[in-house]
């Protein structure tokens, strides 16, 4: 049977590998040799799953979105990663990686973050384990995700604003790698997505695969079978998407749809739709699709969503798109905003702006009434409230301003 999983040498088809500076080679190679024996050991699994249950609050619910189902003509279930401790799927990976770091004898943690959710998750597990933590974050993202910055500081992390480049996720990752190069012996780099040199894409996907393992159990309870017809998720680097599809990648009965950040449109020059606009290149230690010019220089991505504002994509997702195993849609800012308000009004769930890019695919889909659809809500929208309030998606009599006015008038 054809498999889409990583090969023994760290590649997904032509994508992946480990392209690292010489002074990181030993560190990355040591991680490659040790990660599977550690995370597949009974001791690790017991500790990890106990913490997922008692600390994170897993399993996260699989919720039948009745009103959304009626609107889109299918059985729509939402995988509620927004209900995890810290408010997103990121905690699954951060928790697993810090346990791995401790078992490898590391004494210092670094991380990069865009929307701040991975930074918060990393700061949280460092507080839990009593480990020093530095989080690199683009100065632009520090501004637009101020609440998450304060959460990280409250948890004891040092937040390092990065002033280079576009001051977003790419630049934060660059700085984190520079730090890692200077402190390879004692430092463990908790990468937040399925990006970076092998084994990180596979490591993160395995730790996030708790999502799809739960879906298999939950969908059987609700529908009498352990697979949906459609899986839908947003994709930037790709960790929530990888976790949602991990146990279904080789199951051709399941259609995979991924929503990437279209920004102002794929033809606008202001986009983060890497799978649509990227070409083969090397970024942050991995061969993948990269947004770059003809000279191989990285072009600045754009998305209203800080977590998707990245000029690359994980090699797994590049491969799935290349092989036509996944259908990838570029969802623009305005479509994501509209989708976020729609979920809020129809189901009483305010999603993260990243997750809204998965929801933004729904109006383009053609479902049958009996189709079972699972869409991952990767995070909650608290962190994006300022963006939602300053970027109203459309003007109707149900706009937030009019609802407020109506309520006041009634009083």
C-alpha positions in Angstrom: 0.0 0.0 0.0 1.2 3.5 -0.8 2.3 5.5 2.2 2.7 9.2 2.7 4.7 8.9 5.9 8.3 10.0 6.2 11.0 7.8 4.8 13.9 6.3 6.9 16.2 9.1 5.6 13.8 11.9 6.6 12.0 12.7 3.3 8.4 12.9 2.2 8.9 12.3 -1.5 11.4 15.0 -2.6 10.7 17.2 0.4 12.3 17.1 3.9 15.8 16.2 4.9 18.1 18.0 7.3 20.1 21.0 6.0 21.9 22.5 9.0 25.1 24.4 9.8 28.1 22.2 10.8 27.9 23.1 14.4 24.3 21.9 14.7 24.9 18.6 12.8 25.8 16.6 15.9 22.9 18.0 17.9 20.3 17.2 15.2 21.8 13.8 14.5 21.7 12.9 18.2 18.0 14.0 18.3 17.4 11.8 15.1 18.9 8.8 16.8 17.1 9.2 20.1 13.6 10.6 19.4 11.9 7.4 18.4 13.3 5.1 21.1 12.3 7.7 23.7 8.8 8.6 22.5 7.9 5.0 21.7 9.0 3.8 25.2 6.4 2.8 27.7 7.7 5.2 30.3 7.4 8.2 28.0 3.9 7.2 26.8 2.7 6.7 30.3 3.9 10.1 31.5 2.9 11.9 28.3 -0.7 10.5 28.1 -1.2 11.1 31.9 -0.3 14.8 31.4 -2.5 15.0 28.2 -5.4 13.7 30.3 -4.9 15.5 33.6 -3.1 18.7 32.6 -4.2 19.5 29.0 -7.7 18.1 29.4 -7.8 15.6 26.6 -9.6 14.1 24.8 -10.8 17.3 23.2 -14.5 17.0 22.3 -15.8 16.2 18.8 -18.8 18.4 18.6 -21.6 18.1 16.1 -22.2 21.6 14.8 -25.9 21.3 14.1 -26.6 24.8 12.6 -23.4 24.8 10.5 -24.3 21.3 9.3 -27.7 22.5 8.1 -26.2 25.5 6.3 -23.6 23.4 4.4 -25.6 20.3 3.9 -23.5 17.7 5.6 -22.8 16.2 9.1 -20.2 18.7 10.3 -18.2 17.8 13.4 -15.7 20.2 15.0 -12.6 18.8 16.7 -12.3 21.2 19.6 -8.6 21.8 20.1 -9.6 25.3 21.3 -10.7 23.7 24.5 -7.2 22.5 25.4 -5.3 24.1 28.3 -3.6 27.2 26.8 -6.3 27.4 24.1 -4.9 25.6 21.1 -3.4 22.4 19.8 0.2 23.6 20.4 0.3 22.3 24.0 0.2 18.6 22.7 3.6 19.1 21.0 5.2 21.4 23.6 4.5 18.9 26.3 5.9 16.0 24.4 9.0 17.9 23.4 9.9 19.1 26.9 9.6 15.5 28.2 12.0 14.5 25.3 14.3 17.3 26.2 14.4 16.3 29.9 15.1 12.7 29.0 18.0 13.9 26.7 19.5 15.9 29.6 18.9 19.4 28.2 18.7 22.3 30.7 17.4 25.2 28.6 14.5 25.6 26.2 14.1 28.0 23.3 11.1 28.4 20.9 9.8 30.6 18.1 6.2 31.8 17.9 4.0 33.7 15.5 0.5 34.0 16.9 1.9 33.4 20.3 0.0 30.1 21.0 3.2 28.0 20.7 5.1 30.5 22.8 2.4 30.3 25.5 2.4 26.5 25.3 6.2 26.3 25.6 6.3 28.8 28.5 3.5 26.8 30.2 5.4 23.5 30.0 8.6 25.2 31.1 6.8 26.5 34.1 5.4 23.1 34.8 8.9 21.5 34.6 10.9 24.3 36.1 13.0 25.0 33.0 14.3 28.3 31.8 12.7 29.5 28.5 13.4 32.1 25.9 10.7 32.7 23.2 11.6 34.5 19.9 8.8 36.5 18.4 8.7 39.0 15.6 8.2 42.6 16.8 5.2 42.9 14.5 3.6 39.9 16.2 4.6 41.1 19.6 2.3 44.1 18.9 -0.6 42.3 17.4 -0.5 39.4 19.9 0.1 41.5 23.0 -2.1 39.4 25.3 -0.1 36.2 24.5 3.2 38.1 25.1 2.0 39.1 28.6 0.9 35.5 29.3 4.3 34.2 28.4 6.0 36.7 30.7 3.6 35.8 33.5 4.6 32.2 33.0 8.2 33.1 33.5 9.5 33.1 29.9 11.8 35.7 28.4 10.2 37.1 25.2 12.7 38.3 22.7 11.2 40.7 20.1 12.9 40.2 16.7 13.4 43.5 14.8 14.9 42.0 11.5 13.1 41.4 8.2 9.3 41.6 8.3 9.5 41.1 12.1 7.2 38.1 11.9 7.4 34.3 12.3 10.2 33.7 9.7 12.4 36.2 11.4 11.6 34.7 14.9 12.6 31.3 13.6 15.9 32.7 12.1 16.8 34.1 15.5 15.9 30.9 17.4 18.2 28.9 15.0 21.0 31.4 15.6 20.6 31.0 19.4 20.6 27.2 18.9 23.8 27.4 16.9 25.5 29.2 19.8 24.2 26.9 22.6 23.9 23.4 21.0 25.1 21.5 24.1 22.5 22.5 26.8 19.7 23.9 24.7 16.6 22.1 23.3 14.8 23.9 20.5 11.0 23.2 20.8 9.9 23.8 17.2 6.2 24.6 17.1 5.2 23.1 13.7 6.0 20.4 11.2 8.9 22.4 9.8 12.7 22.4 10.3 15.3 19.7 9.8 14.5 16.0 10.1 13.4 14.6 12.6 11.3 17.7 13.6 8.5 17.4 11.0 8.0 13.8 12.0 8.4 14.4 15.7 5.8 17.1 15.8 3.4 15.2 13.6 3.7 12.1 15.9 3.1 14.2 19.0 0.1 15.9 17.4 -1.3 12.6 16.1 -3.2 12.3 19.4 -5.8 14.5 17.5 -6.5 11.9 14.8 -6.3 8.9 17.2 -9.1 10.5 19.2 -11.1 11.3 16.0 -11.0 7.6 15.1 -12.6 6.7 18.5 -15.0 9.6 18.7 -16.3 9.3 15.1 -17.0 5.6 15.7 -19.1 6.5 18.7 -21.1 9.0 16.8 -21.3 7.5 13.3 -20.6 3.8 13.7 -17.4 4.0 11.6 -13.9 5.1 12.5 -13.3 7.5 9.5 -14.9 10.6 8.1 -15.5 11.4 4.5 -13.7 14.7 4.8 -11.0 16.1 7.0 -10.4 19.8 7.0 -7.8 22.0 8.7 -5.8 25.2 8.3 -2.2 24.9 7.3 0.7 27.3 7.8 3.7 25.3 9.0 1.2 22.5 9.4 1.1 21.0 12.9 -2.6 20.9 13.6 -3.3 19.7 10.0 -0.6 17.0 10.4 -2.2 15.9 13.7 -5.7 15.8 12.3 -4.8 13.7 9.3 -1.9 11.5 10.7 -3.8 8.3 11.0 -5.8 8.9 7.8 -3.1 9.9 5.4 -2.9 6.4 3.8 -6.7 5.9 3.9 -7.9 7.0 0.5 -11.5 6.9 1.6 -10.9 10.1 3.5 -10.6 13.3 1.5 -8.2 15.9 2.9 -8.8 19.7 2.5 -6.3 22.2 3.8 -6.8 26.0 4.0 -3.7 28.2 3.7 -3.5 32.0 4.1 -4.4 33.8 0.9 -3.9 37.2 2.5 -5.1 39.7 -0.1 -5.1 37.1 -2.8 -2.6 34.8 -4.4 -2.1 37.2 -7.3 -1.8 40.3 -5.1 1.8 39.9 -4.0 0.5 40.1 -0.4 -0.1 36.4 0.5 1.2 33.6 2.6 -0.2 30.9 0.3 3.0 28.9 0.0 1.6 25.8 -1.7 0.0 28.0 -4.4 2.9 30.5 -4.8 6.0 28.7 -3.6 8.7 26.8 -5.4 11.3 24.2 -4.3 13.8 25.6 -1.9 15.5 25.2 1.5 14.1 27.0 4.5 15.0 26.6 8.2 16.8 23.3 7.6 14.3 21.6 5.3 13.7 21.2 1.6 10.2 22.3 0.9 8.0 24.8 -0.9 9.2 28.3 -0.2 8.0 31.8 -1.2 11.1 33.1 -3.0 12.2 35.2 -6.0 14.1 34.0 -9.0 17.4 34.5 -7.2 16.2 32.3 -4.3 15.7 35.2 -1.9 12.8 34.7 0.5 9.9 37.0 -0.3 7.9 38.4 2.6 4.6 36.6 3.2 1.5 38.4 4.3 -1.5 37.3 6.3 -3.8 39.0 8.8 -3.2 35.8 10.8 0.1 35.8 12.7 0.2 32.1 13.0 0.0 31.5 9.2 2.3 34.4 8.2 5.2 32.1 7.1 7.0 31.8 3.7 7.2 28.0 3.9 5.2 25.0 4.7 6.1 21.7 6.3 7.5 19.1 3.9 4.7 16.6 4.7 2.1 19.1 3.4 4.2 20.0 0.4 4.3 16.3 -0.5 0.6 15.7 0.1 -0.2 18.6 -2.3 2.4 17.4 -4.8 0.9 14.0 -4.9 -2.7 15.4 -5.0 -3.5 13.6 -1.7 -4.6 16.9 -0.2 -6.6 19.6 -1.8 -5.2 23.0 -0.7 -7.3 26.2 -0.9 -6.0 29.7 -0.5 -8.4 31.4 1.9 -8.1 35.2 1.9 -8.3 37.5 4.9 -11.8 38.6 4.2 -13.1 35.0 3.7 -11.5 33.9 7.0 -12.9 36.9 8.9 -16.4 36.2 7.5 -16.0 32.5 8.5 -15.0 33.4 12.0 -18.0 35.6 12.6 -20.3 32.9 11.1 -19.1 30.2 13.5 -19.4 32.6 16.3 -23.0 33.5 15.4 -24.2 30.0 14.4 -22.5 27.9 17.1 -21.3 30.3 19.8 -17.7 29.4 19.2 -15.1 32.2 18.6 -12.3 30.5 16.7 -8.7 31.6 16.3 -8.1 33.5 13.0 -5.9 30.6 11.9 -8.7 28.1 12.4 -11.0 30.5 10.5 -9.0 29.7 7.3 -10.3 26.1 7.6 -13.8 27.3 8.1 -13.4 29.7 5.1 -13.2 26.6 2.8 -16.8 25.5 3.6 -18.6 27.9 1.2 -16.6 26.4 -1.7 -17.3 22.8 -0.8 -20.0 20.6 -2.4 -21.1 18.1 0.2 -23.7 15.4 0.1 -26.2 15.3 3.0 -24.8 12.0 4.3 -21.1 13.2 4.2 -19.3 13.1 7.5 -17.0 16.1 7.8 -14.5 16.7 10.6 -13.0 20.2 10.8 -10.3 21.0 13.3 -10.8 24.2 15.3 -7.1 24.5 16.1 -7.4 27.4 18.7 -9.7 29.8 20.4 -10.2 33.4 19.3 -9.4 35.3 22.5 -6.0 36.3 21.1 -7.6 37.7 17.9 -10.4 39.8 19.4 -8.6 43.0 18.6 -8.2 42.0 15.0 -11.9 40.9 14.8 -13.0 44.2 16.2 -10.8 46.4 14.0 -11.5 44.3 10.8 -15.3 43.8 10.6 -15.8 41.2 7.8 -18.9 42.6 6.3 -21.7 45.1 7.1 -25.1 43.7 7.8 -27.9 44.4 10.2 -26.2 41.7 12.3 -22.9 43.5 12.5 -21.4 43.8 16.0 -22.0 47.6 16.1 -25.7 47.2 15.2 -26.2 44.4 17.7 -24.7 46.6 20.4 -26.9 49.5 19.3 -30.0 47.4 19.3 -29.3 46.0 22.8 -28.8 49.5 24.1 -32.0 50.7 22.4 -34.0 47.8 24.0 -32.7 48.9 27.4 
